[in-house]
Amino acid sequence: MGFAPSGLAVFDAAAVRAGLGYGAAISAIRQAMVDLSTGRVRQQLRSFISLGAGRTFAIMPAAFVGADQPGYFGAKLVSVYNDGQGRKAHEGLVVLFDGASGRPVCLADAAEVTAMRTAAASAVATDALARPDADTLALVGIGRQALAHALALASIRTVRHIRVWGRDPAKTLAFAAQVQAATGIDTQAHDSVQRAVAGAAIVCTVTAAADPILRGDWIAPGTHVNVVGSSGPAQAEIDTDLVAASRFIVDHREHVLVHGGEFLRAKAAGILGDDHIAAEIGEVLAGRAPGRQSAEQITVYKSLGHAVQDLAATAWLYENARHPAVSPLPIIDGHAVAERLGYDTCIPLVRQAMTALSKGETQQLPRGVLPLDHGHMFGVMPGALNGGPSGGGPFGAKLVAVFPDNFNKGLPSHQGVIVLFDRDSGRPMGVVDGGEVTAIRTAAASAVATDALARPEASTLALLGYGEQALTHARAIARVRRLTRITVWGRAPGRAAAFAARLAEELDLSVRTAASAQEAVVDADIVCTVTAAKDPILHGAWVAPGTHVNVVGSSIAGPVEVDHDLVIRSRFIADCREHVLRQGAEFLRAKAAGLIDDAHVVAEIGEVLAGHAEGRQSAEQVTLYKSLGHVVQDLAAAWPLLKKD
């Protein structure tokens, strides 16, 4: 379970700079953009959690698929803290997973990777779209991206002159000197955008401007423009005239239609339609669409930036650069989690987290699931503790690979990491093994629900399943009820028997096996379904009055562990109502059959814990807790492991 710190390559900003040159970055990004436009990439639209005024947590997952060999997958997690003066502090990590095993293999500083890959993407576009004789570059903006663009473009074109503009004249002069020293190219500062772009064959806008600072009537025929600084629908660096006058090439059509501020403003003004997006840059590179069509044509490349670019750059680092000997970031591996996160510690943490969730004191987005090749999945779960402007808890995400066939290879079926960020600074606090935390906190959550919903005298437990979650559930539930017997059922009788023997020795309890799921539950006070079943293995007719059932194994819409009858006859309690209404497979199937409606989810467990809703109403009532698992549980369990006392 888990990974050793030495098994995870961690590149901080200095290691990224030392290991990833612009030549390598440009090559990696070029191929990534071709893959994106030719269907060999799956990615989701970036999602966001607001952390208060000027503070945002962004999540960008993606995967390389469809090749002969399994491709890398992963996500970029980044905090953006705006100080209100036009400057933005980006902090975060790119998390890379191996496509063959599902193991997390590499972390890289997101800000440094972003700076290099963004400039590399503009260089790729410039090489494909600018005139061959283009030798004068104008940089509109004097920040980190401006310098990166100067370095990247100078590596693919013979640039003889660089012209720069920034809002602060003194800083612009200093920046011009910095660029000239870094590139050896004549660089001049200008006091207006119009003067800076006059005579430039290549223009890069790399600002935080909310409204256009570059006008179309300032751009000469034949110019190529990289529009880079704006990354959301509310921002625009160039005016609608320039958008309309150009051959408009994008990094990704779908994302520009949602987030491309310049294009969206022109479209809203009725000047153009979706067909004004002439092509994606990957289509141009692959020869599927023309780029520049004449020497006089103005070309615009709209860059939003994509996780596939971050993953491609990080994969190059992982495969080619020397791995740093020591991680600059705290990493808690699975062994350390198991040693330090006991159930007596975790159960109260999860109880508090679920109460806070139901009180609206936390934030989380619905679990994102990215399908991979061969039936594998990549799950992304972002959230924040103590959300809101006055909240001081951490935020972050759990990233988990689900490879069901790993079980037969002797590898964990679920592997991943939990990345926590400090609320005050926006910086990553550290990384915790996601598999071990998930195993412990999932069982802890069922123990919380069992303590709240099962009869006080409940003493017999039935486990349907004999995997890791069956073991952790037995351990956790033994902390909240005085068990006298456990019954185990699984599809392979030999494995079930071996598991029962292990459990009996560890817990010093009577543990027996059952020949069927019906036999296992017939006299049980508490039942836990912890399987990968696609169709019901537990029927309501088998469950005695007064039983409490934890339904755990199915965590997405589709696979179900219990039948309609059990759903209907139970008092149905969710871990999170919103998520169960979207992804609670057992509930959704019964609803689709017209047997129940949304009101059948009578409460969240956090509402019961807070005294805002009833739990069990009688000794004869069957109670059901539907567990989907939530990142607030993961964050709450992982946070103490990274806290500095």
C-alpha positions in Angstrom: 0.0 0.0 0.0 1.3 3.5 -0.8 4.6 4.6 -2.1 7.9 5.3 -0.6 9.2 8.9 -0.7 12.1 7.7 -2.9 9.7 6.2 -5.4 8.0 9.6 -6.2 10.2 12.0 -8.2 9.6 15.6 -7.0 10.9 18.5 -9.0 10.7 21.9 -7.3 11.0 25.1 -9.3 14.8 25.0 -9.5 14.8 21.4 -10.6 12.2 22.1 -13.3 14.4 25.0 -14.6 17.5 22.9 -14.5 16.0 19.8 -16.1 13.6 21.2 -18.7 15.0 23.4 -21.4 12.9 25.2 -24.0 14.0 22.8 -26.8 12.6 19.8 -24.9 9.5 21.7 -23.8 8.7 22.8 -27.3 9.1 19.3 -28.7 6.9 17.8 -25.9 4.2 20.5 -26.3 4.1 20.2 -30.1 3.4 16.5 -29.8 0.9 17.0 -27.0 -1.1 19.5 -29.1 -1.2 17.1 -32.0 -2.4 14.4 -29.7 -5.1 16.8 -28.3 -6.5 17.6 -31.7 -6.3 14.0 -33.1 -8.3 12.4 -30.3 -5.5 10.9 -28.2 -6.2 13.0 -25.2 -9.1 13.1 -22.8 -9.5 16.1 -20.6 -12.1 17.9 -18.6 -12.9 21.5 -18.6 -11.0 23.1 -15.8 -12.9 23.5 -12.6 -12.6 26.1 -9.8 -13.2 26.5 -6.1 -13.5 30.1 -4.8 -11.5 30.6 -1.7 -12.7 34.1 -1.0 -12.0 37.5 -2.6 -9.2 37.2 -5.2 -8.4 33.6 -4.4 -9.1 30.6 -6.5 -8.2 26.9 -6.6 -8.1 25.5 -10.1 -8.1 21.8 -11.1 -7.1 20.6 -14.6 -7.2 16.8 -15.2 -6.1 15.1 -18.5 -4.9 11.8 -19.9 -3.1 10.5 -22.9 -5.0 7.6 -24.4 -5.3 5.4 -27.4 -1.7 4.6 -28.0 0.0 1.2 -28.3 1.4 1.7 -24.8 -0.6 3.1 -21.9 -0.1 6.9 -21.6 0.5 9.1 -18.7 -2.4 10.8 -16.9 -2.8 13.2 -14.1 -3.8 16.8 -13.2 -2.5 20.2 -12.5 -3.6 21.7 -9.2 -3.0 25.4 -8.8 -3.9 28.2 -6.5 -4.2 31.7 -7.9 -4.0 34.5 -5.3 -4.6 37.9 -6.8 -3.2 40.8 -4.7 -5.5 43.3 -6.3 -2.7 45.2 -8.1 -2.7 43.2 -11.3 -0.2 40.6 -10.0 -1.1 37.0 -9.5 0.7 34.4 -7.4 0.4 30.9 -8.8 1.3 28.0 -6.6 0.7 24.3 -7.2 1.8 21.0 -8.4 1.5 18.9 -11.6 0.8 15.3 -10.5 1.8 12.6 -13.0 0.5 9.0 -13.0 1.9 6.0 -14.8 -0.6 4.7 -17.4 0.5 1.0 -17.0 0.3 0.6 -13.3 -1.9 3.5 -12.1 0.9 4.6 -9.7 1.6 8.3 -9.0 5.2 8.7 -10.2 6.1 12.4 -10.3 5.3 15.8 -8.9 6.5 19.1 -10.5 6.2 22.7 -9.5 3.2 23.9 -11.3 4.2 27.6 -11.6 7.5 26.8 -13.2 6.1 24.1 -15.5 3.3 26.5 -16.5 5.7 29.3 -17.3 7.8 27.1 -19.5 5.1 25.2 -21.2 2.9 28.3 -21.9 5.8 30.0 -23.6 6.7 26.7 -25.4 3.1 26.5 -26.7 3.4 30.1 -28.1 6.7 29.1 -29.7 5.0 26.1 -31.3 2.2 28.3 -32.7 4.6 31.0 -33.8 6.8 28.5 -35.6 3.7 27.2 -37.4 1.9 30.5 -38.1 4.4 33.4 -38.3 6.0 34.5 -41.6 9.3 32.8 -42.2 11.0 36.2 -42.2 9.5 37.4 -38.9 12.4 38.7 -36.8 10.9 41.5 -34.6 9.1 40.5 -31.4 6.8 42.7 -29.3 6.1 41.7 -25.7 3.0 43.4 -24.2 3.6 42.8 -20.5 6.7 42.6 -18.4 6.1 39.7 -16.1 7.4 36.2 -15.8 5.6 35.0 -18.9 7.0 37.9 -21.0 10.6 36.8 -20.2 9.7 33.1 -20.8 8.2 34.0 -24.2 11.4 35.9 -25.2 13.5 32.9 -24.4 11.2 30.4 -26.0 10.6 32.3 -29.2 14.3 33.1 -29.6 14.9 29.4 -29.5 12.8 28.7 -32.6 13.2 31.9 -34.7 16.0 34.3 -35.5 14.8 37.3 -33.5 16.8 40.4 -34.1 14.8 43.0 -32.2 12.5 42.8 -29.1 10.2 45.7 -28.2 8.5 45.7 -24.7 5.8 47.6 -23.0 4.6 47.6 -19.4 2.4 49.9 -17.3 5.3 51.0 -15.1 7.9 52.9 -17.2 10.8 52.3 -14.7 10.0 48.6 -14.5 9.7 48.4 -18.2 13.2 49.8 -18.7 14.6 47.3 -16.1 12.8 44.5 -17.8 14.1 45.4 -21.2 17.6 45.3 -19.8 16.9 41.9 -18.2 15.6 40.5 -21.6 18.6 41.8 -23.5 21.0 40.2 -20.9 19.1 36.9 -21.0 18.8 36.6 -24.8 21.6 38.8 -26.2 19.0 40.4 -28.5 18.6 44.2 -28.9 15.6 45.1 -26.6 13.9 48.4 -26.4 11.3 49.7 -23.9 8.3 51.7 -25.2 5.8 54.0 -23.5 2.7 52.7 -25.2 1.3 49.5 -26.6 0.8 51.0 -30.0 4.5 52.1 -30.2 5.7 48.7 -29.0 3.8 46.7 -31.6 4.6 49.1 -34.5 6.7 47.2 -37.0 6.7 43.9 -35.0 6.0 40.7 -37.0 5.3 38.7 -33.8 3.3 40.1 -30.9 2.7 38.4 -27.5 0.1 39.7 -25.0 1.1 38.4 -21.6 -0.8 40.6 -19.2 -3.5 40.4 -16.5 -5.6 42.9 -18.3 -9.4 42.5 -17.9 -10.2 44.7 -20.9 -8.4 45.0 -24.3 -5.1 46.7 -24.4 -4.2 45.8 -28.0 -6.3 47.1 -30.9 -6.7 45.6 -34.3 -5.9 48.9 -36.1 -2.4 48.9 -34.5 -1.5 45.6 -36.1 0.2 45.5 -39.5 -0.8 43.0 -42.2 1.2 39.8 -41.9 1.6 39.9 -38.1 1.3 36.9 -35.9 -0.2 37.5 -32.4 -0.1 35.1 -29.5 -2.9 36.0 -27.0 -1.8 34.4 -23.7 -2.6 36.4 -20.6 -6.4 36.1 -20.4 -7.6 32.6 -19.3 -11.3 33.2 -18.5 -14.4 34.4 -20.1 -14.4 37.8 -18.3 -10.9 38.8 -19.5 -9.8 40.1 -22.9 -6.4 41.4 -24.0 -7.3 42.2 -27.7 -10.3 44.0 -29.1 -13.0 42.5 -31.3 -11.6 44.2 -34.4 -8.4 42.1 -34.1 -10.3 38.9 -33.5 -12.5 39.5 -36.5 -9.7 40.6 -38.8 -7.5 37.5 -38.1 -7.3 33.9 -39.0 -8.2 32.8 -35.5 -6.4 29.6 -34.4 -6.9 28.2 -30.9 -5.2 25.7 -28.7 -8.5 23.8 -28.1 -11.8 24.7 -29.7 -14.1 23.3 -26.9 -12.3 25.3 -24.2 -12.2 28.6 -26.2 -15.9 28.3 -26.7 -16.4 28.4 -23.0 -13.4 30.4 -21.6 -11.9 32.4 -24.5 -12.8 35.9 -23.4 -11.7 37.7 -26.6 -13.7 35.4 -28.9 -16.7 35.3 -26.6 -16.9 39.2 -26.5 -16.8 39.3 -30.3 -19.4 36.6 -30.6 -21.7 38.3 -28.0 -21.4 41.5 -30.1 -22.8 39.6 -33.1 -19.6 40.1 -35.1 -18.8 36.5 -35.7 -19.9 32.9 -35.0 -18.3 29.7 -33.8 -17.1 29.0 -37.3 -14.6 31.9 -36.9 -12.4 29.5 -35.1 -10.5 28.4 -38.1 -8.6 25.5 -36.5 -6.8 24.1 -33.5 -3.1 24.5 -33.6 -2.8 20.7 -33.3 -4.8 20.3 -36.5 -2.4 22.7 -38.3 0.6 20.8 -37.0 -0.9 17.5 -38.1 -1.6 18.8 -41.6 -5.4 18.6 -41.1 -6.0 22.3 -41.5 -4.1 25.2 -43.1 -2.3 27.7 -40.9 -1.2 31.0 -42.5 -2.7 31.3 -45.9 -0.9 34.4 -47.2 2.0 36.7 -46.3 -0.5 39.6 -45.6 -2.8 37.6 -43.4 -3.0 38.4 -39.6 -2.9 35.2 -37.6 -4.0 35.0 -33.9 -3.2 32.1 -31.6 -5.5 32.0 -28.6 -3.8 30.2 -25.7 -5.8 29.1 -22.7 -3.3 26.4 -21.6 -4.2 22.8 -21.0 -3.3 20.1 -18.6 -2.0 17.9 -21.4 0.8 20.5 -21.9 1.7 20.3 -18.2 1.6 16.5 -18.2 3.7 16.4 -21.4 6.4 18.6 -19.9 6.4 16.8 -16.6 6.6 13.4 -18.3 9.6 14.6 -20.2 11.2 15.6 -16.9 10.3 12.3 -15.3 11.8 10.3 -18.2 14.8 12.3 -19.0 15.9 14.6 -16.2 17.9 13.6 -13.1 15.5 12.9 -10.3 16.2 15.1 -7.2 17.6 13.0 -4.4 15.6 14.7 -1.7 12.0 15.8 -1.9 11.5 19.5 -1.1 7.9 18.8 -0.1 6.7 16.7 2.9 5.5 13.3 1.6 3.6 10.9 3.9 3.7 7.4 2.5 1.2 4.6 3.1 3.3 3.0 5.9 3.4 6.3 7.8 -0.3 6.9 7.3 -1.1 3.4 8.7 1.1 4.0 11.7 -0.1 7.5 12.5 -3.8 7.6 11.5 -5.5 5.2 13.9 -9.3 4.7 13.9 -9.7 6.3 17.3 -8.1 9.4 15.7 -9.8 9.2 12.3 -13.4 8.5 13.4 -13.7 11.8 15.3 -12.1 13.6 12.4 -14.5 12.2 9.9 -17.5 12.8 12.2 -16.5 16.5 12.4 -16.0 16.7 8.7 -19.4 15.3 7.8 -21.1 17.5 10.3 -19.3 20.5 8.8 -20.2 19.4 5.3 -23.9 19.3 6.1 -23.7 22.7 7.9 -22.2 24.3 4.7 -18.9 24.9 6.3 -16.9 23.1 3.7 -16.6 23.2 -0.1 -16.3 20.4 -2.6 -17.0 19.8 -6.2 -18.7 16.6 -7.5 -16.2 13.9 -8.1 -14.8 14.1 -11.7 -14.1 10.8 -13.4 -11.9 10.6 -16.5 -12.1 7.3 -18.4 -8.8 5.8 -19.3 -7.9 2.9 -21.6 -8.8 -0.7 -20.7 -11.6 0.1 -18.3 -9.4 2.1 -16.0 -10.5 5.4 -14.4 -9.0 8.5 -13.0 -10.9 10.2 -10.2 -10.4 13.9 -9.2 -12.0 15.1 -6.0 -11.3 18.8 -5.0 -12.5 20.5 -1.9 -11.8 22.9 1.0 -12.2 22.7 4.7 -13.8 25.5 6.7 -14.7 27.2 3.5 -15.6 30.9 3.2 -13.8 34.1 3.6 -13.1 33.5 7.3 -12.1 29.9 6.9 -8.6 28.9 7.8 -8.6 25.2 6.9 -6.6 23.7 4.0 -7.9 23.1 0.5 -6.7 20.6 -2.0 -7.7 17.5 -3.9 -7.5 13.7 -3.9 -6.4 12.2 -7.2 -6.9 8.5 -7.5 -6.4 5.9 -10.2 -8.8 3.0 -10.2 -7.4 -0.1 -12.0 -9.7 -3.1 -11.1 -7.4 -5.6 -12.8 -4.5 -4.7 -10.5 -6.0 -6.9 -7.9 -5.1 -10.0 -10.0 -1.6 -8.6 -10.5 -0.9 -8.2 -6.8 -1.1 -4.4 -7.0 -3.5 -2.1 -5.3 -6.7 -1.4 -7.4 -6.8 2.2 -6.0 -3.7 4.3 -6.0 -3.4 8.0 -5.5 -2.4 11.1 -3.6 -4.0 13.7 -1.5 -2.5 17.2 -2.1 -3.1 19.8 0.6 -2.6 23.6 0.2 -2.2 26.1 2.9 -5.1 28.6 3.0 -3.0 31.6 4.0 -0.3 31.4 1.4 -1.9 29.2 -1.3 1.3 27.0 -1.3 1.2 23.2 -1.3 1.6 21.9 2.3 2.5 18.4 1.2 1.4 15.1 -0.2 -0.2 12.1 1.6 -0.7 8.6 0.2 -4.3 8.6 -1.0 -4.9 4.8 -1.0 -4.2 4.3 2.7 -6.1 7.4 3.8 -9.1 6.3 1.7 -9.1 2.9 3.2 -9.1 4.2 6.7 -11.4 7.2 6.3 -14.0 5.2 4.3 -14.3 2.7 7.1 -14.2 5.5 9.7 -17.2 7.1 7.9 -19.1 3.9 8.0 -18.3 3.6 11.7 -19.6 7.1 12.2 -22.8 6.2 10.4 -23.1 2.9 12.3 -22.6 4.6 15.6 -25.4 7.1 14.7 -27.9 4.7 13.1 -27.4 1.1 14.3 -29.3 -0.1 17.4 -27.2 0.4 20.6 -27.1 -3.4 21.2 -26.1 -4.3 17.7 -23.3 -6.9 18.0 -23.1 -9.1 14.9 -21.5 -7.8 11.7 -21.8 -9.2 8.1 -19.1 -8.3 5.6 -20.0 -8.8 2.0 -16.6 -8.7 0.4 -13.1 -9.7 1.7 -10.8 -7.1 0.2 -9.0 -4.2 1.9 -12.2 -2.3 2.7 -13.7 -5.4 4.4 -10.7 -5.5 6.7 -10.8 -1.8 7.5 -14.5 -1.8 8.1 -14.2 -4.6 10.6 -11.5 -2.7 12.5 -13.5 0.6 12.5 -16.9 -0.8 13.4 -15.3 -2.8 16.3 -14.5 0.7 17.7 -18.1 1.8 17.9 -20.0 -1.4 18.8 -19.0 -4.4 21.0 -19.0 -7.1 18.3 -19.5 -10.7 19.3 -19.4 -12.3 15.8 -18.4 -11.4 12.2 -19.7 -13.3 9.2 -17.8 -13.0 5.8 -19.0 -13.8 2.3 -17.2 -13.4 -1.0 -17.3 -15.0 -4.4 -14.1 -17.1 -3.9 -14.7 -19.3 -0.8 -11.0 -20.0 -0.4 -10.1 -16.3 -0.2 -13.1 -15.7 2.1 -11.8 -18.4 4.5 -8.3 -17.0 4.6 -9.6 -13.5 5.2 -11.9 -14.8 8.0 -8.9 -16.5 9.7 -6.9 -13.4 9.5 -9.7 -11.3 10.9 -10.3 -13.7 13.8 -6.7 -13.6 14.9 -6.4 -9.8 14.6 -9.6 -8.9 16.4 -9.9 -11.9 18.7 -13.4 -12.5 17.6 -15.5 -15.3 16.3 -15.4 -15.0 12.5 -17.2 -17.4 10.2 -17.7 -17.7 6.5 -21.1 -18.0 4.7 -21.8 -19.9 1.6 -24.0 -17.1 0.3 -24.7 -13.4 0.9 -28.2 -14.4 2.1 -26.7 -16.7 4.7 -24.3 -14.0 5.8 -26.8 -11.3 6.5 -29.8 -13.3 7.8 -29.0 -12.8 11.5 -26.7 -9.7 11.2 -27.3 -6.5 13.1 -24.9 -4.5 10.9 -24.2 -5.2 7.2 -21.4 -3.7 5.1 -21.3 -4.2 1.3 -17.7 -3.5 0.2 -17.5 -5.2 -3.2 -17.0 -4.2 -6.8 -20.3 -5.8 -7.8 -22.0 -4.4 -10.9 -25.4 -5.9 -10.0 -27.1 -6.4 -6.7 -25.6 -8.9 -4.3 -27.8 -8.0 -1.4 -31.6 -8.3 -1.5 -34.0 -6.5 0.8 -35.9 -9.7 1.5 -32.9 -11.1 3.3 -32.4 -8.2 5.7 -34.0 -8.6 9.1 -36.0 -5.7 10.7 -33.7 -3.4 12.8 -30.6 -4.0 10.7 -28.3 -1.2 9.7 -26.6 -1.4 6.3 -23.6 0.5 5.0 -23.5 0.5 1.2 -19.9 1.3 0.3 -18.6 -0.4 -2.8 -20.3 1.5 -5.5 -19.0 5.0 -5.8 -20.3 6.1 -9.2 -23.5 6.0 -11.2 -23.8 2.5 -12.7 -22.7 -0.4 -10.5 -25.0 -1.3 -7.6 -24.7 -3.6 -4.6 -28.2 -3.7 -3.2 -31.6 -4.1 -4.9 -34.6 -1.8 -5.2 -36.4 -3.6 -2.3 -33.8 -2.7 0.2 -33.5 0.9 -1.0 -37.3 1.3 -0.8 -37.9 -0.3 2.6 -35.0 1.5 4.3 -34.6 4.9 6.0 -32.1 6.1 3.4 -29.3 8.3 4.8 -26.7 9.8 2.4 -23.2 11.1 3.1 -23.9 14.0 0.8 -27.4 14.5 -0.7 -26.2 16.4 -3.7 -23.7 13.7 -4.7 -26.1 10.8 -4.1 -28.7 12.4 -6.3 -26.0 12.5 -9.1 -23.9 9.4 -8.5 -25.7 7.1 -5.9 -26.2 4.1 -8.2 -28.6 2.2 -6.0 -30.8 5.3 -5.4 -30.7 6.3 -9.1 -31.8 2.9 -10.3 -34.8 2.8 -8.0 -35.7 6.3 -9.0 -35.4 5.5 -12.7 -37.7 2.6 -12.1 -40.3 5.1 -10.8 -40.2 3.5 -7.3 -39.0 6.6 -5.3 -38.2 10.2 -5.8 -35.5 12.6 -4.4 -37.4 12.9 -1.1 -36.4 9.3 -0.3 -33.0 10.6 0.7 -34.3 11.7 4.1 -31.1 13.2 5.5 -27.4 13.5 5.3 -25.4 11.8 8.1 -24.0 15.2 9.0 -27.6 16.4 9.6 -28.2 13.5 11.9 -24.9 14.1 13.8 -25.8 17.8 14.2 -29.3 17.0 15.5 -30.9 18.6 12.5 -32.5 15.4 11.3 -33.7 12.1 12.8 -31.6 8.9 12.3 -33.1 5.6 13.4 -36.8 6.1 14.4 -37.6 2.7 15.8 -35.9 -0.6 16.8 -37.5 -2.4 13.9 -36.6 0.1 11.2 -33.9 -0.8 8.6 -31.5 2.0 8.1 -29.2 2.4 5.1 -26.2 4.7 4.8 -25.1 5.3 1.3 -21.4 6.1 1.2 -19.8 7.7 -1.9 -16.8 9.1 -0.1 -15.9 12.7 -0.1 -12.8 14.8 -0.3 -13.6 16.6 2.9 -13.1 13.3 4.7 -9.7 12.9 3.0 -8.6 16.4 3.7 -9.7 16.1 7.4 -7.9 12.8 7.8 -4.7 14.0 6.0 -4.4 17.4 7.5 -3.1 16.3 11.0 -0.4 14.3 9.2 1.1 17.4 7.7 0.4 19.9 10.5 3.4 21.5 12.1 2.9 21.4 15.9 
